[in-house]
Amino acid sequence: MPTNANIGILVPGSYEGPPPKMDEFARFFRSAEELGFESVWVTDRIFHRINILDPFTLLACAAASTSTIRLGTAVILFALRHPALVAKTAATLDYMSGGRLTLGISLGGRDEEFQSLGVDVSRRVGRFSEGLRIMRRLWEENEVTFHGRYYDLDAVTVRPGPAADRSIPIILGGRADTLLRRSARNADGWVAGSTGDSESFAQAWQTVKGHGEAAGKSPDSLESGKLIYIAAGPDEEKCKADLRASLHPYYGPGYDVGEHCALGSPDRCAAKIQPFIDAGAKTIMLGPCDTNVDQIQMIAEEVVPLLG
């Protein structure tokens, strides 16, 4: 896929009806790799009224079904989880997949998720910062001792570590100024969600790069990702209807698919995606409505070649 960005697939992991089973997802992952997509990405939600599949389980299926495609989370609700458990799960997945994981994390989550999981939402920033430090150390060191405000660890070790003794790349999701700074200073890049236009993306990315340069990092070393839901096809109204049926149960009826999504003919889809590549997105994560292999084949063969 000769474009100026890596083109990945956002795995359709939320369903108002029964989700697909393992064999259908395995076929989807194999097809994504065979079609030349650079990566597959999963999202995260713990509590919801609809069916939402666990992101790490989906990536384990992807790892077992493929051999080269990059695996990523976009993003994990990190502040709701103990960093040692995330470190263990991520390291195992990276080790078993041969070093293919990029871990996207965020402060996110809804108030009811924090409350139900016994996490004080007002302390999520501190938990996030401490957790990020702990996770890096658990991947890189043995017998880690850490005594912070939120976490206490005495001489603990997580093994196996990531593949080839590497540190798993971490990217942060969100738009707050403090998060953009952390994306460059404390992580390996940034990923934008499915809302927002290319101008706001460009401004945020410039901010991330500026913080990276201030920290002595080259912008070339930082990841920049953008999630875009997509429905490609000749019938634009059907594409809109498919996106609404897929996304409104998750986001609510106020989510404007016409404004935020790539839909319709390949030309129209490419015209929606290209401005984000021009704005600096290094990885585009295209989210189809379901695991229909014909749809990702159309994207690969008719939309991606139009991207420059």
N, C-alpha and C positions, 0 to 999 in steps of 0.2 A: 504494500500500500504506500506508494511514493508520494506522501504529503509532507508538509512542514510540521505536522503534529503526529503523535502516536494516536491511533484510533482504537479505542477499546469499547467493550460492550458492558453496559450496566445490567446485571442479571435481574430479570423480573422475579422478585421474591415476595411480593405481597398480592394476595388474592381474596376477593370477597367470597368466592366459591372455593371448592376444594383445590389445593395446589397440585401441580404435577408431582409425580413420584420420581424416584431416583433415576430410573432408566431414561425418562424423558429429559431430565436435566443433563444426564451424561451425554446423550445425543446432542443436546444444545451446545454443551461445552466443546465436544469434539468438532462440531461443525464450525464454531467460532474460531477455533485454532486452524482448521483446514482452510477456512476462507481468508485467513491472513490477518485477523484482528490481533492487535499487539497485547491486549490484556482483557481480563474480565474483572468486574467490580461488584461488590455487594453493599447494600445499605443495612441499617440497624434500627430496630424498634423493639422494645421489650414487651410493653403492654399496648394492645390495640384491640378494637372490636372485630377486626378482620384477621385473616390468617397471614402471618408474617413469619417466614422461615428464618431460622438462626443463621447469621452470616458466616460464622466459622464452619458450620456443618456444610453449607453450600460450597464454600471454598475447598473443603476437604474432598467433596465430590468432584469439583473441577480439577483439583490436583491429581486425583486418581484417574481421571478420564483423559488427561492431556499430558504433554511432556515439555512444552516450551513456552506456552502462553503465560504472561505475567499475571499474578493474582493480587487483588487489592481490595481493601475495605474503604468505602467512601460514604459514610464514615462510621466507626464504632463509637457508641456513647460511653466514652472512657471514664468520665467522672462517676458513673453509676456502677463501675466494676472495680474490684480490688486489682491494683496494678500487677501483683505477683501472679494472679490467675491469667490476666491478659498476656503477661510475659511468657508464661508457660505454654498457653495455647498457641500464641503466635510463633514462638520458637519451634515448637513441634511441627506446625504446619510448614514453616520455612525449611526446616531440616528435611522433612519427608518429601517436599516438592523440589528439592535441589536448589534452594535459594531464590524462589520466585516471588516472594511476598513483599508487598508494600503496605504498610499499616497506616491507614487514615483514621484519625481519632478526633473527637470534638468534646466540647463542654456540654453538648446538647442534652436533650431530654425534656420531657414535659414535667410540670410541677407534680402531677400525680405519680409519675415514675419515681422521682426523688423521694416523695413521701412514702410510697409503698415499699421502697427498698431501704428505707431507714437512713437516707442520705440527706443532710441539711443542704438545701439548694443554695443558701446564702454562703456556704463554704466550698462551693464547687470549684472555684478558681484555685484555692489553696490545695485542695485534693488533687486537682488536675496537675498542677505544677510539681507537687511532690511525687505523684504517681509516675510522671514522665521521667523524672530523675531516677526513680527506683527501677523502672523497667529497663532503661538503658544499662544500668549497673548490673542487673540480673543477667542480661545477655552477655556481658563482657567480663564479669568477675565471678570468682567463687567466694563463698562465705561472706556475703554482703551483710553489713550491719548499717542500719539506718534508724535514727530516732528523730522524727519530725513532729509536727503538730498533729498530723492525722494518721501517720503510719509508724509502726515500730517493728523492726526486723532485727534479729540477732543471729549473725553467722548463718544465713540461709543461702542455698545454692539451687539454681534452676538448671537442670540438664535433661536432655541434650540442649545445647545452645543452638542458635541459628546456623544454617549451613555454612561450611567453610570458614567458621569463626568470624563471620561478618556481623555487622550491626544492621538490623532490618531498617530500611528507610522508613521514616515517619513523616507523614504530611498531616496538616491540621485543616479542619473544615470550619468555616464560619466567616463573619465579616467584621466583627468588632476590631477596633484599632489595636487593642492589646493582643488579640489573637494573631493579627497579621504580623505584629512584631515577633511574637513567639514562633510563628511559622518559619521565619528566617533565622532567628537567633538560637532557638532551642530545638528546632526540627529541621526537616529536609525539604520543606516546601509547603504548598497551600493548594486546597481544592475548593472551588466554588460550587454551591448547590445549583438547583434547577431554575431558580428565579434570578432576575437581574439581567440587564442588557450588557452588550459588549463594552460600552463606554465605562460603566461602573466596574466591570471586570478589569479593564485596562488600568483604571485608577488604583484599584486594590493591588493589582500585580506590581505596579510601579512602587507602591508603598512597601510591599514585601521585598522587592529587589533593593530598595533603599536601605532597609533595615539589615539585609544581608551584607551589603557593601560596608555598612557601618560596623558590622561584626567581623569583617575580614573575609567574607565569603563571596565567591564569584557568582553572579546571577545564573551562569551556565550550570552551576552545581545544584540549583534549586528546582524542584518540580513545581509545575503549575497545571492544575486540572480543572476541567469544567464538565459538569453533568448536564446533559440535554436529553430529554425524552423525545422519542421519534416514532412516527408512523408514516412510512413511505408507501405511496400507491397512487393510482390514477384518479381515485374518487376522494376528493378533499373532504367532503362532508362525512364520508365513512371513516376517514382517518381521524377526524375530530371526535366522532362518536366513539371510536375505539379507545382513544386517549382518555376521554371523559370516563368511560366505563372502567378503565384501568386505574386512573389516578384519583378520581373524586372520592372513592371509598377510603383512600389513604390520606389525601390532603384536605378533603372537603370540597363542597361544590363551588367555593370561591376561587379555586385554582383555575386560572385562565389558560387553557391549553393553546388557544390561538396566539396568545402573547408569549408564552414561555417555551413552547415546543416546536420542533421541526416536523412539519407535516405536509402531506400532499406529494406532488411530483418530485422526482430526484432533484430537478433544478431548484425547486422551492426549498427543499430540505437543505441542500448545499448552501443556498443563499442565507439560510438561518445560522448554519454552523460556521461558515467561513469567517465572519467578523470576529469570532472568539479566537480563532487561530491567528488572525491578523493582530489581535490584541495581546497575544503572547501565550495563549494556552498551549502547553506542550503535549498534554494528553486530553483528548476529547472522549468522554464516556457517554456513549449513546445508549439510551434505555428503551428497548422495544416494549410493546404492551404485554407480550407473553413469550413463550418459548418456541414459537413458530419458526422453524428453520428457514422457510421460504422468505420470511421478512428479513432476517439478517443476511441472507444471500442477496436480496435486492439491495440492501444497504451497501454491502461489500462491492457489488458489481456495478451498481448504477449511481449511488450517491458518492461514495468515497472517491472514485476517479475524478469527480468534479471539484474536489477540494485541492487547493494549491498550497 
